[in-house]
Each structure stands twice: as C-alpha cells, then as structure tokens.
Amino acid sequence: MKSSVLTRYRVMAYVTAVMLLVLCTCMIFKYGFDMGEDVTFAVSQAHGVLYIIYLVFAFDLGSKARWPFGKLLWVLVSGTIPFAAFFVERKVVRETLPLVTDGSPAAVKV
C-alpha cells in the first residue's frame, strides 16, 4: 500500500474532526444562545462535504488494508462522534504503518 493512501486518510480525519468540533460549538451558540444561525448552516454544509470525502478516503484505506467490516464501520462512523476521530486516527496509523511501502524497489540480497 502506498503512503499517500494513509496520508490522505490522516489529513481528512483531522479536518473532519476539527470541523465537527467547530460544528458542535456553532450548535451550542445556535440553540443555547439563539445566535449564529447562518454560520451554523455554513459550517454544517462544509462538514457534510468534508465528511463525504473522509468516507471515500477511509473506505479506500480500509479496502487496501483489508479490514474486517466491523473495523471499517467503526472508522467510518468515528467522523460523526466528537473527539473520536482523533483517537481512531492514531490507532489506525499505528496498525497500518507496517503495511505502507515507499514504492521503491527492494534491495536484492546476494
């Protein structure tokens, strides 16, 4: 598996997690203080689009790493739970880093 697959997943995991925290903050302001309705709408739309991109990259990584369905489902859902994506991303990187190849040919032992 190429390192770019893991890098794309990592970037989108962080972006999605941060946007989810921003969305949660906006929701608190919208429903708790009755302000920021337009900002909340814009942030929710942005998070939705970014989450779809995250799903594509996470599914790509999961299919190349040959994860079981339960693990793939947990990784996909973690983008909807505040703070979960940060922890899941670290665990996924630890588990998939040994599968990453740099793309250069291996040295032949004589």
Residue pairs with C-beta under 8 A, 6 or more apart in sequence:
1 64
1 65
1 96
1 99
1 100
1 101
2 100
2 101
2 103
3 100
3 101
3 102
3 103
5 57
5 60
5 61
5 64
5 100
6 61
6 93
6 96
6 97
6 100
8 57
8 60
8 61
9 57
9 58
9 60
9 61
9 89
9 92
10 89
10 93
12 50
12 53
12 54
12 57
12 58
13 54
13 58
13 78
13 79
13 85
13 86
13 88
13 89
13 92
14 85
14 86
14 89
15 50
15 54
16 47
16 50
16 51
16 54
16 79
16 85
17 79
17 82
17 83
17 84
17 85
17 86
17 89
19 43
19 46
19 47
19 50
19 51
20 47
20 79
20 80
20 82
20 85
21 82
21 83
22 43
22 47
23 40
23 43
23 44
23 47
24 82
26 36
26 39
26 40
26 43
26 44
27 40
29 35
29 36
29 39
29 40
30 36
30 37
30 40
51 79
51 80
54 79
55 76
55 79
58 72
58 75
58 76
58 79
59 72
59 76
61 75
61 92
61 96
62 71
62 72
62 75
62 76
64 99
65 95
65 96
65 99
67 75
74 88
75 88
75 92
78 84
78 85
78 87
78 88
79 85
